[in-house]
Amino acid sequence: MNDNPSSNAHEIRVKRLRFRAWHRGIREMDILIGGFADAHLADMSKTELDAFELLLSVPDQEMYAILTRDAAPWPELDATLIERLRGFIRDRAG
């Protein structure tokens, strides 16, 4: 059993974010964002998780446009995270 409260809090946060990533509303976005979450959330720092959580606040249609480069990302979104997501999507499509 893990007695480290900080580690437990991190694990709980990752599980919650993973659930939110897989339950966005549009199935295609669930698959894209949820797949990325499965692959990367466990290894993210608190700062990266903060950025991912903010990303989850973007509505599906806008997020799809951002990820397909039809729209510019919101200025408050982490550009590195957006590029990681775009790369993940490209790799899956490849």
DSSP file (Angstrom, degrees, kcal/mol; ACC not computed):
  #  RESIDUE AA STRUCTURE BP1 BP2  ACC     N-H-->O    O-->H-N    N-H-->O    O-->H-N    TCO  KAPPA ALPHA  PHI   PSI    X-CA   Y-CA   Z-CA
    1    1 A M              0   0    0      0, 0.0     2,-0.6     0, 0.0     0, 0.0   0.000 360.0 360.0 360.0 138.5    0.0    0.0    0.0
    2    2 A N        -     0   0    0      1,-0.1     6,-0.0     2,-0.1     0, 0.0  -0.750 360.0-177.1 -87.9 117.9    1.3    3.5   -0.9
    3    3 A D        +     0   0    0     -2,-0.6    -1,-0.1     4,-0.0     3,-0.1   0.348  49.7 109.3 -95.9   5.3    1.4    5.7    2.2
    4    4 A N     >  -     0   0    0      1,-0.2     4,-2.4     2,-0.1     5,-0.2  -0.733  52.8-163.3 -85.8 107.6    2.5    8.8    0.4
    5    5 A P  H  > S+     0   0    0      0, 0.0     4,-2.6     0, 0.0     5,-0.2   0.855  89.6  54.3 -60.3 -34.9   -0.4   11.2    0.4
    6    6 A S  H  > S+     0   0    0      2,-0.2     4,-2.1     1,-0.2     5,-0.1   0.915 109.7  46.7 -64.8 -42.5    1.1   13.3   -2.4
    7    7 A S  H  > S+     0   0    0      2,-0.2     4,-2.5     1,-0.2    -1,-0.2   0.907 112.4  50.0 -65.1 -42.5    1.5   10.2   -4.6
    8    8 A N  H  X S+     0   0    0     -4,-2.4     4,-2.5     2,-0.2    -2,-0.2   0.911 109.7  50.7 -62.7 -42.2   -2.1    9.2   -3.8
    9    9 A A  H  X S+     0   0    0     -4,-2.6     4,-2.4     1,-0.2    -1,-0.2   0.895 110.6  50.2 -62.2 -39.9   -3.4   12.6   -4.7
   10   10 A H  H  X S+     0   0    0     -4,-2.1     4,-2.7     2,-0.2    -2,-0.2   0.932 110.8  48.7 -63.3 -46.0   -1.5   12.5   -8.0
   11   11 A E  H  X S+     0   0    0     -4,-2.5     4,-2.3     1,-0.2    -2,-0.2   0.904 112.1  48.6 -61.9 -42.3   -2.9    9.1   -8.8
   12   12 A I  H  X S+     0   0    0     -4,-2.5     4,-2.3     2,-0.2    -1,-0.2   0.917 111.6  49.8 -64.1 -42.9   -6.5   10.2   -8.0
   13   13 A R  H  X S+     0   0    0     -4,-2.4     4,-2.7     1,-0.2     5,-0.2   0.924 109.9  50.7 -62.3 -43.8   -6.1   13.4  -10.1
   14   14 A V  H  X S+     0   0    0     -4,-2.7     4,-2.6     1,-0.2    -1,-0.2   0.917 110.3  50.0 -60.1 -43.7   -4.7   11.3  -13.1
   15   15 A K  H  X S+     0   0    0     -4,-2.3     4,-2.2     2,-0.2    -1,-0.2   0.910 111.9  47.8 -62.2 -42.4   -7.7    9.0  -12.8
   16   16 A R  H  X S+     0   0    0     -4,-2.3     4,-2.4     2,-0.2    -2,-0.2   0.924 113.4  46.7 -64.8 -44.7  -10.2   11.9  -12.8
   17   17 A L  H  X S+     0   0    0     -4,-2.7     4,-2.5     2,-0.2    -2,-0.2   0.893 110.8  52.9 -65.3 -38.6   -8.5   13.6  -15.7
   18   18 A R  H  X S+     0   0    0     -4,-2.6     4,-1.8    -5,-0.2    -1,-0.2   0.921 109.5  49.3 -62.1 -43.2   -8.4   10.3  -17.7
   19   19 A F  H  X S+     0   0    0     -4,-2.2     4,-0.7     1,-0.2     3,-0.2   0.938 111.9  47.8 -60.6 -47.0  -12.2    9.9  -17.1
   20   20 A R  H >< S+     0   0    0     -4,-2.4     3,-0.6     1,-0.2    -1,-0.2   0.875 109.5  54.1 -62.0 -37.0  -12.9   13.4  -18.2
   21   21 A A  H 3< S+     0   0    0     -4,-2.5    13,-0.6     1,-0.2     3,-0.4   0.848 111.2  45.1 -66.0 -33.7  -10.7   12.9  -21.3
   22   22 A W  H 3< S+     0   0    0     -4,-1.8    -1,-0.2     1,-0.2    -2,-0.2   0.514 113.3  51.6 -87.6  -5.5  -12.7    9.8  -22.3
   23   23 A H    <<  +     0   0    0     -4,-0.7    -1,-0.2    -3,-0.6    -2,-0.1  -0.443  64.5 127.5-130.0  59.6  -16.1   11.4  -21.6
   24   24 A R  S    S-     0   0    0     -3,-0.4    36,-0.2     2,-0.2    -1,-0.1   0.807  74.5-110.4 -87.4 -32.5  -16.0   14.6  -23.6
   25   25 A G  S    S+     0   0    0      1,-0.2     2,-0.6    -3,-0.1     3,-0.1  -0.168  95.2  76.9 130.3 -43.8  -19.2   14.2  -25.6
   26   26 A I  S >> S-     0   0    0      1,-0.1     4,-2.3     2,-0.0     3,-0.7  -0.907  73.8-142.0-101.4 121.9  -18.1   13.7  -29.2
   27   27 A R  H 3> S+     0   0    0     -2,-0.6     4,-2.3     1,-0.3     5,-0.2   0.841  99.0  55.2 -54.0 -40.6  -16.8   10.1  -29.6
   28   28 A E  H 3> S+     0   0    0      1,-0.2     4,-2.2     2,-0.2    -1,-0.3   0.901 110.5  45.7 -61.2 -40.7  -14.0   11.1  -31.9
   29   29 A M  H <>>S+     0   0    0     -3,-0.7     4,-2.8     2,-0.2     5,-0.6   0.866 108.6  56.9 -71.3 -35.4  -12.7   13.6  -29.4
   30   30 A D  H  X5S+     0   0    0     -4,-2.3     4,-2.2     1,-0.2     5,-0.4   0.940 110.4  45.0 -56.1 -46.6  -13.1   10.9  -26.6
   31   31 A I  H  X5S+     0   0    0     -4,-2.3     4,-1.9     3,-0.2    -2,-0.2   0.917 117.8  42.6 -66.0 -45.0  -10.8    8.6  -28.6
   32   32 A L  H  X5S+     0   0    0     -4,-2.2     4,-1.8     2,-0.2    -2,-0.2   0.973 124.4  33.1 -67.5 -54.9   -8.2   11.3  -29.4
   33   33 A I  H  X5S+     0   0    0     -4,-2.8     4,-2.5   -12,-0.2    -3,-0.2   0.896 121.0  50.3 -72.2 -40.0   -8.0   13.0  -26.1
   34   34 A G  H  X<S+     0   0    0     -4,-2.2     4,-2.7    -5,-0.6    -3,-0.2   0.900 109.9  50.5 -64.7 -41.0   -8.6    9.8  -24.1
   35   35 A G  H  X S+     0   0    0     -4,-1.9     4,-1.9    -5,-0.4    -1,-0.2   0.911 111.4  48.2 -62.5 -42.2   -6.0    7.9  -26.0
   36   36 A F  H  X S+     0   0    0     -4,-1.8     4,-2.2     2,-0.2     5,-0.4   0.918 111.0  51.6 -61.9 -44.1   -3.5   10.6  -25.3
   37   37 A A  H  X S+     0   0    0     -4,-2.5     4,-2.1     1,-0.2     5,-0.4   0.925 108.8  50.2 -60.1 -45.7   -4.5   10.6  -21.6
   38   38 A D  H  < S+     0   0    0     -4,-2.7    -1,-0.2     1,-0.2     4,-0.2   0.888 116.1  43.0 -58.8 -39.5   -4.0    6.9  -21.4
   39   39 A A  H  < S+     0   0    0     -4,-1.9    -1,-0.2    -5,-0.2    -2,-0.2   0.790 131.1  14.6 -78.9 -28.7   -0.5    7.2  -23.0
   40   40 A H  H >< S+     0   0    0     -4,-2.2     3,-1.1    -5,-0.1     4,-0.4   0.686  95.6  84.7-126.6 -22.2    0.8   10.2  -21.1
   41   41 A L  G >< S+     0   0    0     -4,-2.1     3,-1.8    -5,-0.4    -3,-0.1   0.882  87.3  59.1 -59.3 -41.6   -1.0   11.4  -18.0
   42   42 A A  G 3  S+     0   0    0     -5,-0.4    -1,-0.3     1,-0.3    -2,-0.1   0.780 109.6  44.7 -59.7 -27.1    0.7    9.0  -15.6
   43   43 A D  G <  S+     0   0    0     -3,-1.1    -1,-0.3    -4,-0.1    -2,-0.2   0.405  90.8 110.7 -97.7   1.7    4.1   10.5  -16.4
   44   44 A M    <   -     0   0    0     -3,-1.8     2,-0.1    -4,-0.4   -30,-0.1  -0.488  64.0-126.7 -82.2 147.6    3.0   14.2  -16.4
   45   45 A S     >  -     0   0    0     -2,-0.2     4,-2.5     1,-0.1     5,-0.2  -0.269  34.4 -98.0 -76.9 172.4    4.2   16.7  -13.7
   46   46 A K  H  > S+     0   0    0      1,-0.2     4,-2.3     2,-0.2     5,-0.1   0.903 126.6  51.4 -59.7 -41.9    1.7   18.7  -11.7
   47   47 A T  H  > S+     0   0    0      2,-0.2     4,-2.0     1,-0.2    -1,-0.2   0.906 110.6  47.9 -62.8 -42.4    2.3   21.7  -14.1
   48   48 A E  H  > S+     0   0    0      2,-0.2     4,-2.4     1,-0.2    -1,-0.2   0.882 110.6  51.5 -66.4 -38.3    1.6   19.5  -17.1
   49   49 A L  H  X S+     0   0    0     -4,-2.5     4,-2.7     2,-0.2    -2,-0.2   0.881 107.4  53.6 -65.6 -36.8   -1.5   18.1  -15.5
   50   50 A D  H  X S+     0   0    0     -4,-2.3     4,-2.1     2,-0.2    -2,-0.2   0.928 110.1  47.3 -59.9 -44.9   -2.7   21.7  -14.9
   51   51 A A  H  X S+     0   0    0     -4,-2.0     4,-2.1     2,-0.2    -2,-0.2   0.896 112.4  49.2 -64.5 -40.7   -2.2   22.4  -18.6
   52   52 A F  H  X S+     0   0    0     -4,-2.4     4,-1.8     2,-0.2    -2,-0.2   0.905 108.9  52.9 -65.5 -41.4   -4.1   19.3  -19.6
   53   53 A E  H  < S+     0   0    0     -4,-2.7     4,-0.5     1,-0.2    -2,-0.2   0.907 109.4  48.7 -61.8 -41.2   -6.9   20.1  -17.2
   54   54 A L  H >< S+     0   0    0     -4,-2.1     3,-1.5     1,-0.2     4,-0.3   0.904 107.5  56.1 -63.0 -40.6   -7.2   23.6  -18.8
   55   55 A L  H >< S+     0   0    0     -4,-2.1     3,-1.7     1,-0.3    -1,-0.2   0.859  98.9  61.1 -58.8 -36.3   -7.2   21.9  -22.2
   56   56 A L  T 3< S+     0   0    0     -4,-1.8    -1,-0.3     1,-0.3    -2,-0.2   0.663  92.6  66.7 -66.9 -15.2  -10.2   19.8  -21.2
   57   57 A S  T <  S+     0   0    0     -3,-1.5    -1,-0.3    -4,-0.5    -2,-0.2   0.597  78.0 100.3 -80.8 -10.2  -12.2   23.0  -20.7
   58   58 A V  S <  S-     0   0    0     -3,-1.7     5,-0.0    -4,-0.3    -3,-0.0  -0.622  84.1-111.9 -77.4 128.4  -12.1   23.7  -24.4
   59   59 A P     >  -     0   0    0      0, 0.0     4,-2.8     0, 0.0     5,-0.2  -0.229  28.1-111.1 -58.2 150.7  -15.3   22.7  -26.2
   60   60 A D  H  > S+     0   0    0      1,-0.2     4,-3.0     2,-0.2     5,-0.2   0.878 114.0  50.5 -53.9 -47.7  -15.1   19.7  -28.6
   61   61 A Q  H  > S+     0   0    0      1,-0.2     4,-2.0     2,-0.2    -1,-0.2   0.913 114.6  44.3 -61.7 -42.0  -15.6   21.6  -31.8
   62   62 A E  H  > S+     0   0    0      2,-0.2     4,-2.5     1,-0.2    -1,-0.2   0.907 113.1  51.4 -67.7 -41.2  -13.0   24.2  -30.9
   63   63 A M  H  X S+     0   0    0     -4,-2.8     4,-2.8     2,-0.2     5,-0.2   0.918 108.7  51.0 -62.4 -43.1  -10.6   21.5  -29.7
   64   64 A Y  H  X S+     0   0    0     -4,-3.0     4,-1.8     1,-0.2     6,-0.3   0.925 111.1  48.6 -59.7 -44.2  -11.0   19.6  -33.0
   65   65 A A  H  <>S+     0   0    0     -4,-2.0     5,-2.1    -5,-0.2     6,-1.6   0.888 112.3  49.0 -63.7 -39.2  -10.3   22.8  -34.9
   66   66 A I  H ><5S+     0   0    0     -4,-2.5     3,-1.0     4,-0.2    -2,-0.2   0.926 112.4  47.5 -65.2 -44.5   -7.2   23.5  -32.8
   67   67 A L  H 3<5S+     0   0    0     -4,-2.8    -2,-0.2     1,-0.3    -1,-0.2   0.772 114.0  46.2 -72.0 -25.6   -5.8   20.0  -33.2
   68   68 A T  T 3<5S-     0   0    0     -4,-1.8    -1,-0.3    -5,-0.2    -2,-0.2   0.348 114.4-117.6 -96.2   6.2   -6.4   19.9  -36.9
   69   69 A R  T < 5S+     0   0    0     -3,-1.0    -3,-0.2    -4,-0.2    -4,-0.1   0.647  82.9 120.3  68.7  18.2   -4.8   23.4  -37.2
   70   70 A D  S   <S+     0   0    0     -5,-2.1     2,-0.3    -6,-0.3    -4,-0.2   0.617  78.9  32.5 -82.1 -12.7   -8.0   25.0  -38.6
   71   71 A A  S    S-     0   0    0     -6,-1.6    -2,-0.2    -7,-0.1    -1,-0.1  -0.989  88.2-109.7-141.5 148.8   -8.0   27.3  -35.6
   72   72 A A        -     0   0    0     -2,-0.3    -6,-0.1     1,-0.1    -5,-0.1  -0.535  43.3-105.3 -74.7 143.0   -5.3   28.9  -33.5
   73   73 A P        -     0   0    0      0, 0.0    -1,-0.1     0, 0.0     6,-0.1  -0.315  42.6 -92.5 -63.5 151.6   -5.0   27.6  -29.9
   74   74 A W    >   -     0   0    0      1,-0.1     3,-1.7    -3,-0.1   -16,-0.0  -0.392  37.0-120.1 -58.7 141.6   -6.3   29.8  -27.1
   75   75 A P  T 3  S+     0   0    0      0, 0.0     4,-0.2     0, 0.0    -1,-0.1   0.817 111.2  56.8 -58.5 -30.9   -3.4   31.9  -25.8
   76   76 A E  T 3  S+     0   0    0      2,-0.1     2,-0.2   -22,-0.0   -22,-0.1   0.591  87.3  98.2 -79.4  -8.4   -3.7   30.5  -22.3
   77   77 A L  S <  S-     0   0    0     -3,-1.7     2,-0.6     1,-0.1   -25,-0.1  -0.522  87.4-104.7 -79.2 148.2   -3.3   26.9  -23.6
   78   78 A D     >  -     0   0    0    -27,-0.2     4,-2.1    -2,-0.2     5,-0.2  -0.612  24.6-155.1 -75.2 115.7    0.2   25.3  -23.3
   79   79 A A  H  > S+     0   0    0     -2,-0.6     4,-2.3     1,-0.2     5,-0.2   0.855  93.0  54.5 -62.1 -36.9    1.7   25.3  -26.8
   80   80 A T  H  > S+     0   0    0      2,-0.2     4,-2.3     1,-0.2    -1,-0.2   0.911 108.2  48.9 -64.6 -42.0    4.0   22.4  -26.0
   81   81 A L  H  > S+     0   0    0      2,-0.2     4,-2.5     1,-0.2    -2,-0.2   0.910 109.5  52.4 -63.9 -42.0    1.0   20.3  -24.9
   82   82 A I  H  X S+     0   0    0     -4,-2.1     4,-2.7     1,-0.2    -2,-0.2   0.926 110.6  47.8 -59.3 -44.8   -0.9   21.1  -28.1
   83   83 A E  H  X S+     0   0    0     -4,-2.3     4,-2.6     2,-0.2    -1,-0.2   0.882 110.0  52.3 -66.0 -37.7    2.0   20.0  -30.2
   84   84 A R  H  X S+     0   0    0     -4,-2.3     4,-2.4     2,-0.2    -1,-0.2   0.920 111.4  47.3 -62.4 -42.3    2.3   16.8  -28.2
   85   85 A L  H  X S+     0   0    0     -4,-2.5     4,-2.5     2,-0.2    -2,-0.2   0.924 111.7  49.8 -64.2 -44.8   -1.3   16.1  -28.8
   86   86 A R  H  X S+     0   0    0     -4,-2.7     4,-2.6     1,-0.2    -2,-0.2   0.912 111.9  48.7 -60.3 -42.6   -1.0   16.9  -32.5
   87   87 A G  H  X S+     0   0    0     -4,-2.6     4,-2.7     2,-0.2    -1,-0.2   0.900 109.8  51.9 -63.9 -41.0    2.0   14.6  -32.7
   88   88 A F  H  X S+     0   0    0     -4,-2.4     4,-2.0     2,-0.2    -2,-0.2   0.918 111.5  47.0 -60.2 -44.1    0.1   11.8  -30.9
   89   89 A I  H  X S+     0   0    0     -4,-2.5     4,-2.0     2,-0.2    -2,-0.2   0.917 111.9  49.9 -65.4 -44.5   -2.8   12.2  -33.4
   90   90 A R  H  X S+     0   0    0     -4,-2.6     4,-1.8     1,-0.2    -2,-0.2   0.921 110.7  50.5 -59.0 -44.6   -0.4   12.1  -36.4
   91   91 A D  H  < S+     0   0    0     -4,-2.7    -1,-0.2     1,-0.2    -2,-0.2   0.879 111.1  48.0 -62.9 -38.8    1.3    9.0  -35.1
   92   92 A R  H  < S+     0   0    0     -4,-2.0    -1,-0.2     1,-0.2    -2,-0.2   0.834 114.2  46.4 -70.6 -32.6   -2.0    7.2  -34.6
   93   93 A A  H  <        0   0    0     -4,-2.0    -2,-0.2     1,-0.2    -1,-0.2   0.761 360.0 360.0 -79.1 -24.8   -3.2    8.2  -38.1
   94   94 A G     <        0   0    0     -4,-1.8    -1,-0.2    -5,-0.2    -2,-0.1   0.453 360.0 360.0 -59.7 360.0    0.1    7.2  -39.6
